[in-house]
Amino acid sequence: MKKHNFWDIAIFILSAELVGVISALLSGGFGNFYDKFTPPPLLPPSWLFPVVWTVLYAVMGFSAYLVYSSEANQSDKTKALKIYWAQLAVNFLWSIVFFRFEALWLAVIVIIVLLVLIAMMIAAFRKISPMSALINIPYLLWVAFATYLTIAVAVIN
């Protein structure tokens, strides 16, 4: 059994969490967003979003660490981690586009790109570390749900 490096794990998790925190700060929050726009059906309570995203960012970071620390082919790891960083960058942009700039249809495009990148990341991770792919399924499902919410807000408003 391979011994894991605590500091590497911490760096991967904290870097993912930092992306979420900075994105949330730059998006200006969403507390009064639905005062301006009609909320879609099935919108969860606002307190749930930061809880879920905190867990998902930690899982993303840990899954990337599993890929990084695996004994797989370096080129496969590099490709998978490039997809990881690309999806994290698009994830960073979505809340800014949606909440800060209120560009609803652009946010739809961004979140669809994010959904595709997450699926690609999971497929790339699966080749290297099946566990790292599996633990990202809730992330894929949450973003699929967020895609519905984004499209619904754009259509309703």
N, C-alpha and C positions, 0 to 999 in steps of 0.2 A: 504494500500500500504506500502510495506516494505521500510524503509529508508536505503539507501546505504551508506557505509563507504568510504569516499573519499580516505583515506590512503590505505585501502585494494585494492581498484580499481587501484590506482596508482602503488602499489607493483606488482600486477598481470600484468599490462600492461608493466611496466618498466622491469620486469624480462623477459618477452617474447622479448621485444625489445633488451635487453642486449644479449640474446642468438643470435639474428640476427647480432648484431654489432660485437660480438666476433668471430662468425663464419666467417663473411665477412673479418675481419682483419686476421684471421688465414688462410683463403683461398687465400690470396694474391691478391685479386681482379680478375677481369676477363677482364680488358681493352685490354690486348694483347692476350688473350686466342685464339680468332678467327684469329689471325695472324698465329698461328701454325696449327690450324685445320680448315677444311672447314665448314662453318656455314650451318645449315640445312635450308630448306625452312621454311618460316613463322617466322623466328627469329625476335623478336621485337627489336627496337632500345635499346641500352645499358642503356640509361637514365631511361627507364621505370622500370627496375628491382628494383632498390632501392626504388622507389616511391611505387610500388605495395607491396613489402615486408614490408615496414614500416607500411602501412595500415593493411596488413594481420597480422603482429605480434601484433599490437594493438588490433585488433578484437579477435585474439586468447586469448590474456591476459584477455580481458573483458569477453569473453565467459567463461573462466575458473573461473573468479570471480563470474559470475552468478551461476555457479554450486556450487562453494564453499559456497556462501552465501545463497543458497536455503534452504528451510526447509525440503528437501528430507531426506530419510533414510541415515544415516551416512555411512553405508557400500556401498551403491550405489554411493554416492559422492566420497568416497575413491577410488573405482574401476574406476570411470570415470576420476578422476584426475590423477590416475596412468597412464592411457592410454594417457591422455593429456601430461604428462611429458615425457612419452616414445616417443611419436611422436615428441615432441620438441627436444629431444636428437637426434633422427634420422635426423630431419631437420637440426640440427646443423652440423652433420657429412657430409651431402650430398655435400655441396659446397666445403668443404675441400677435400673430396675424388675426386670430379670432377675437380675443378679448381687448387688446390694446387698440388695434386698428379697425376692428369691427368689419373686416373685409370678409364677409360670410362666405361668398362663393370661392374666393381665393383660399380660404380655410378649408373648404371642401376638397379642393385640389390637393392641398398640402397633406391633409389627413389620409387621403387615398394613397398618395405617394408613401406616406408613413406606413400604412397597412401593408403595402406591397414590400417595402423594405424589411418590415418585421418578418413577413413570411420568408423572404430570401435569407434573412439572418438565421431564422430557425432551421431552415434547410441546410445552410452552411455549417451551423453549429452541430447539427445532428451527425454529420460526417465525422466530426472530430470528437464530440462528447455528447452522446445521446441525452445525458442528464441535463446538460446546459440547454439543449433544445426543449426538452420536456418542461422545464421550469419556466420557460417563456410563453407557454400556451396561455396562461391567464392574462399576460400582457397583450397577446394577439386578440384574445376575446374582449378585453376591456377596450382596446382601440377600435375593434369592430363596433362595439356598442357606442363609443364616442363618435365614430363615423356616422352612425345612425343619428345621433343627437345633432351633430354638425349639419348634416343634410337637412334634418327636420327644421332646425332653426332657420337655415337659409330659405327653405321653401315657405315656411309659415310667415316669415317676415319679409 
